[in-house]
Amino acid sequence: MFKGLISNNMAEKVFDLLDEMEINPNSFTLAILFKACAELVNDRAIKIGRKLLDEMPENYRNDVVVLTSAMHMLMKFGDIQSAERYVGNEMFERASDLFEQIHLNFDSVTYTVVFNACAGLANDRAMKIEKKLLAKMPENYRNDNITSTSAIDMLMKFGDVESAERIFRSIKAKGAIIYGALMNGYNLNGESWKCFKIFEEMKEKDIIPDEIVWNILIGACSKSGMLHHCQYIVKQIPLNIQNKIRIQNALIDMWGKCGSIENAKNVFNLVVDRDTITYTAMINAFGLNGMGSQAAELYREMPNNLRDHVSQICVLNACSHAGLLHEARTIFNEISLKTESIITTMVDCLSRLFMFDEAQK
């Protein structure tokens, strides 16, 4: 009955019937109800759809038909984040077959979710799916900044830089989000130098970088290690952006990697509420520049609750490269949870100083 009502464009009647019947929907009924919610997309449909999803029995959560219908409904609601939570590795591979079988009409939201899932999987199966989807994607969706951003991100994660650039060039009205996706892809694929050219294009077109784009550009500077790139970019970052902790942390890392330890320290001193990343970036900057004692000293100043295995590895590396065996050994012995990476770093430290017997223990 439900199916017949939906086929005759009477999805609202389905909800009336559902209220009257007081039944526990089975997997088949749930799939139909999700489809009805996806077709209506009004307040009532959204309320019913979410309620059905929350109350759905656990055993139905492994049913591909039900999950695909639920995903499609959530996408129609514009709730991409919730839809993506249902796209696990195995479920996506099975659901992708079903997408083709039931001939879902892909809209821009559906394309975005599937591109994001493909980017997450980044395997041969995902690559085949992306090629098929890109080939049949309507032209008007290619000018949707969100959909195209997902496509560029996916292609860059596959290492297909040329195809990503092709999509980028085909977009008529580009926003900062698109430029950011392309630059992030260049960083991922070892072509950071291209970011600076894209940045110049943004300036020519009066497109203002947001915090994310500035962060990506700082990352490109870190990878290039060229001091003049760093100086050129930093001069152009607005003060209100420079005061963001995420940017400050990235700048500390950047200055450390290009050998400008004084600039790194200056930024570190400006950070008001230092977090784990702030301390770790500065410790690493000291380590990269042969300042193991300063790295160990800062680690000692770092609040205990902010220390994690990454900061511990950084300080051990700094001590190792500076030949500070006593400091490294003391810090290592104080670490309560010694991960495999921490142990490996300590072994490396001992080996560098020819303490092979102790390293083997």
N, C-alpha and C positions, 0 to 999 in steps of 0.2 A: 504493500500500500504506500509506504513512504517513498519507494522508488518511483511509483507511478505519479505521485504528486509532484516530485521534483522534475520528472520528465515533462510535465505539463506546466512548468513554471509556477508551481504553487508551493514554494518552499515555506512560506509563512504558515500554511495549513499544517505542515509537518509538525511545527512547534505546538500548534493548538492540539493536535492529536496526541503529541507526546505528553502534554500536561494532563489530558483526560485519562490516558491509559495507565499511568503509574507503573510502567514496566522497567525491568532492568535490561537495557539494550545489550544484545549480543554483538560479536565482532562485526557481523554483516550490517546490523542496524547502526552501529556506531559510525562505520565508514560512510553510510548514507547521510546520517545526521551532520557529520562534519562537512560533507559536501553541501548540504543545505545552508549551513552557517556561512560557508565560503561564498555562496551565491548571493546571500542577502547582505552580509556585512553591515548590519545596522546594530543599534545598541542591544536589542534583544538577542540577536544572533551571536554577538560577541560574548554576552553574559552566559548564554546557554553553552556555547562552544567551550569556553574556559571551564565551566562547571563540569561538563562531560569529561574533559581532559583531566581535571583534578581527581574526579571520582572513578576514572577508568581502571578496571582491575589490572593487576600486575601482569597477568598472563597475556593480556591483549597488547602489552607494550612491545612484544616481540613479533607481533603480527604485521607483516610488511604492508598489507592492504590498509589496515587501520592507521598505521603510522604515516603512510604516504598521504592519506586523506587529512590527517591531523596537521601534517606539515604544510600542505596546500592551504588549509584553512588559516593557519597562523600567518602564512605569507600574505594572504588576502587581507588579514587584519593589519598588516604592516608591521607585525611583530617578528622581525627577522631574527633577533637574538634568540627568542624561544624556539623558533623553527630550527635554527642551527644546532640547538642542543639535542635535537632528535636525529641529527645526521652524524652518527658514529661511523667508524670505518667500515665495519661489516654491513650495518644497516644501509649505509649509503650505496654500497655496491649492489645490494639486492634491490633497493628501492629504485635505483637508476633504471634497471630493466623494466620495472613496473611503470615508471613515468612514460616510457615508450609504449607499453602495452595498452595503457588506458587512455593514451592520446591527450594528456593534459595540455591545455593551452598555456604556454609559458608567457607570463607577463614579466615586466622589468624586475619585480621583486623576486619571482621564482628564479630568473637567471642569476640574480645577485647571490641568492642562497646557494645555488648549485655551483657557481663559480668559486664561492668561498669554500665549499666542501671539497671541490677538486683541488684547490690550493692547499688545503689541509692534508689531503691524501698524498698528492704529488707522486702517484705511481702510474704504471702503464695504463691501467684501467681508467684512471682519472683523465689521462691525456687523450685517450680515445673519445671519452665523453665530451671533453672541452672542444675538440676539433669538430665534432658533430654539432654541438650547440652553437659554436661560433659561426659555422657555415650557414645555419638556418636562422640566426638571430636577425630580426627585422631591422632595417636601417634606422628607424626612429629610436630604437633602444640603444644604438651605438652613440647617440648624442645625449643619452642620459648619463650624467656624470657619475652617479653612484654605481650603476651597472657596469659602465666602462672601467671605473676604478677597480672593481672586483675582477674584471677580465684581465686588466693589466697586471694586477697583483698575482693572479693565478699564473699567467704566462711567464712572469719573471721568476716565480718559484719553480717553474719547469725549466728555467734557463733559456727560454725562447725570447730573447731580447728583441729580435727583429720583428716578430709578430706583435709584441707589446708596443713597439715604436710605431708600427703601422696603425694600430688602433688609436694610439695617441694622436697621430697626425690627422686621422680621419674625423676627429671630433671638432665640430665647428666652434662651439662656445665652451671654452675650457675654464674651469675654476681651479682654485689652489689645491683642492683635493686630488685632482688628476695629475697636476705637476708633482705633487708629493708622492703619489703612487709610482710614477715613472722614476723619480730620483731614488726612492727607496729600493726599487728594482735594480738600478745601476749599482747601488751599494752592495746589494746581495750578490751580484754577478761580477764583482771585481772591476767595475767600470766607473768608479766614483768620479773620475775626472769629467765625465759627461754632465754631472750634476751642475757644475759651474756654468756650463753653456746654457742649460735649461733655465738656470736662475736668471741669466741675462735676458733670456726670452721673456720670462715673467715680468721683468722690469720694463722691457720695451712695450709690453701690452698692459702695463699698469695693474698687474695682478698682485695683490698684497699677500705675502706669505703669512700663514698662521703659525702658531707655536709648533705644530707638528712638522711643517715644512722647514722651519728654522732648525729644529732638532735633527732632521734628516741631513740638512746642509752641514751642520756641525759634525755629524757622523762622517760625511764625505771628507771633510777637512782632516778628521782623525785618521782616516784610512790613507789619505794622500801623504800625511806627515810633512807637508810643505808649509813652512811658516808664513809665507806671503799669502797663501790661500786663507789661512786662519785669520790673519790680520785684516784682510780685505772683507771677509764675511762678517766678522765681529763688529767692525765699524758700522755696519748697516743694520744690526739688530736693534730694534726699538728698545728703549730703556724698560718699558713695562714688561716686555718679553724677557729681557735679560734678568729681571728680578724673579722669574719663575724658577722654582727649585729644580725642575726637570732640565731646564736649559742650563742652569748653573752647574749641575752635575755633569752634563755633557761637555760643557766648556772646560771643566777641570780635567776631564779625560782627554779632551782634544789638546789642550796646552801641554799636558804631560807627554802625550805621544809625539808631539812635534818638538820636544826638548826645551820648552819655555816654562821651567819650573816656577819662576817668580810670578808669571801670569796665573799659573794654576793656583799658587798660594793666595794671590790677591783675590781670586774668585772665591776660593774656599773661605777666606776671612769675611767675605760679604754675606755668606749664607747664614740666615738667621736660625732657622730650624733644621739643623743638619740631620739627615737620615743615614741609613746603612750605606746607601749608594754614594752619598757625599764623602763619607770617611773612606770607603773602599776605593773610590776614584783617586783620592789624594794619596792614599797609601801606595796604590799602584803607580801613580805618577812619580813618587819618590823612588820606588823600586826600579822603574824604567830608566831613571836618570842616575843610577848608582848611589842613591842616598838611603842605604839600608837602615842606618841608625835613626834617621828622621822618620822612616816608615814604622820602625818598631816603637819609637817614642809616641807617634800619633796613635798607633794601635793601643798603646797603654792608656791614652787619654780617651779613647772611644768607649762610650758607655757599654757595659756588659750586655744589656738587652738589645743593642744594635749589632753586636758581632754575629756573623754567620760564617758558614764554611767558605764562602767566596772571599770575605775579608781575611779569613785565616790563611787561605791559600796565597793571597796577595802578599801578606806580610812575611810568610815563610819564603816565598819566592824572592822577595826583596832582600831578606837576610842571606839567602842562598847565594845570590849574585854578588852580594857585598862581602861574602866570606865570613859572615857573623854567625858562627856555629853555636856559640853559647846562647845568644839571643834566640836563635831558631829552636834550639833544643828546649829552652825554658818555655817558650810559647807553645811548642808542640806538647809538652808534658802537661800544660795547663788546660789543653783542649779536652773536654769531657767526651764529646762525640767525635771520634776520629773516623771520617769517611775514607773511602778508598782513595779519593783524590788528594786528601790531606796527607795520608800515609805516603802516597807516591811522591808528593812534593818534598816531604821530609827525606825520603830515600834519595831523591835527586840532590838535595842539599848535602847530605853525607857523602854521596858519590863524588860530587864536585870537589870535595875537600879530601878525597882519597880515604874516607873512613868506611871502607868496603865491608869490614867485619860487622860493624854496628849497623850498616845499611841492610845487611842480609837478615839481621834479627828482626 
